[in-house]
Amino acid sequence: MTAPVTGGGSATRGDRWPGLDWDRAVRLIDRAEEICLACHVAPDGDALGSMLALAQALRGLGKRVLASFGEPFRVPASLRFLPGQELLVEPGVVPAAPQLMITLDAAGPARLGSLAANAGRATELIVVDHHASGGGFGTVRLVDPAAAATAVLVDELLRRLDAPLTADVAQGLYAGLASDTGSFKYSCTTPRDHDLAGRLLAAGVRPAEVSRELWDRAPFGYLQVLAGALARARLERDAAGGLGLVWTTIGRADRDVRGVPYDQLEGVIDQLRRTDEAEVSVVCKQTDEGDWYVSTRSKGRVDVGEACVELGGGGHRAAAAFTAAGDPSDIIDRLRAALRAPGGPTDRNDRSDDQ
């Protein structure tokens, strides 16, 4: 792969992102006949919605498009409503050394799983993302940590490509925007995001249908898994510099006995984060392979992104994650040690209270 390119894009159109090389990205896409797209493993609404929106728009521009993500190659049940899935291919079908590859919502090669090697061998790699923890990854980086969602950056790219905003493209962008803003309730939401939502609705998105698919439906087994996770929750009032930590676990056996697949656990942390006494909430979810995926959320006063980067993961100040092996209590010990209150020391000596 060629060396990473620094920013230097056009400052036209009242450019909100004058340091990003939009012009080079557009030139590369215009010249390409085949474009490979990849989002992060176990995709969420922003990753898959952004990728499928871009895939459909590029197909509409006459490009041959292959879109994929690393194993396990399975679309989460909550995202099967997204249009454009006919463009998805198994990761093994993606060329080993693509001429042009575009990654979506992946802060670094590790988040691409089995497609990391393909990205590493790509002649040109355009990285479209809103995470801050992937410096040096890609030959063209369209990355803005201040953006509420990767979908925001994809929308800008499509506007610069003069790609039509069809209803199906808008559906993917809206799913990404709604997912990463928590249906527009998180602090990352800006007036621009509401303006974008308005354009997407005008293009044909039905927000009630998207909301139902993303948040308002689940099999009965999920309710039982959720009940068990909440019953196991522990509150550590003195953790995170005295701002409080609440955490729980969901083992593979917990969901296997209820027939609940891993990808349906995304919403558990939204219930846990409601705890008044805790600034930070954490859910340790055991994957099918036996490792623990540790999702973290902050209400804004503690930077969980910094803590997760320290533990090998990444994300944002208010939402981040990492993967670890071992006993969940030991994992929480390491996370507790990494959590810092604003201006405070590392919190290393807190103990939990059963709740």
HELIX and SHEET records of a PDB file:
HELIX    1   1 TRP A   22  ARG A   31  1                                  10    
HELIX    2   2 GLY A   45  GLY A   60  1                                  16    
HELIX    3   3 ALA A   77  LEU A   79  5                                   3    
HELIX    4   4 GLN A   85  LEU A   87  5                                   3    
HELIX    5   5 PRO A   91  VAL A   93  5                                   3    
HELIX    6   6 PRO A  109  LEU A  115  5                                   7    
HELIX    7   7 ALA A  116  ARG A  121  1                                   6    
HELIX    8   8 THR A  150  ARG A  160  1                                  11    
HELIX    9   9 ALA A  167  ASP A  180  1                                  14    
HELIX   10  10 PRO A  191  ALA A  202  1                                  12    
HELIX   11  11 PRO A  207  TRP A  215  1                                   9    
HELIX   12  12 PHE A  220  ARG A  232  1                                  13    
HELIX   13  13 ALA A  239  GLY A  242  1                                   4    
HELIX   14  14 ARG A  252  ASP A  256  1                                   5    
HELIX   15  15 TYR A  262  GLN A  264  5                                   3    
HELIX   16  16 VAL A  268  LEU A  272  1                                   5    
HELIX   17  17 VAL A  304  GLU A  310  1                                   7    
HELIX   18  18 PRO A  328  ALA A  338  1                                  11    
SHEET    1   A 5 ARG A  64  PHE A  69  0                                        
SHEET    2   A 5 GLU A  34  CYS A  39  1                                        
SHEET    3   A 5 LEU A 100  LEU A 104  1                                        
SHEET    4   A 5 GLU A 124  ASP A 129  1                                        
SHEET    5   A 5 VAL A 140  VAL A 143  1                                        
SHEET    1   B 7 GLY A 314  GLY A 315  0                                        
SHEET    2   B 7 ALA A 319  ALA A 324 -1                                        
SHEET    3   B 7 TRP A 292  SER A 298 -1                                        
SHEET    4   B 7 VAL A 280  GLN A 286 -1                                        
SHEET    5   B 7 LEU A 245  ILE A 250  1                                        
SHEET    6   B 7 ARG A 234  GLU A 236 -1                                        
SHEET    7   B 7 ASP A 353  ASP A 354 -1                                        
END                                                                             
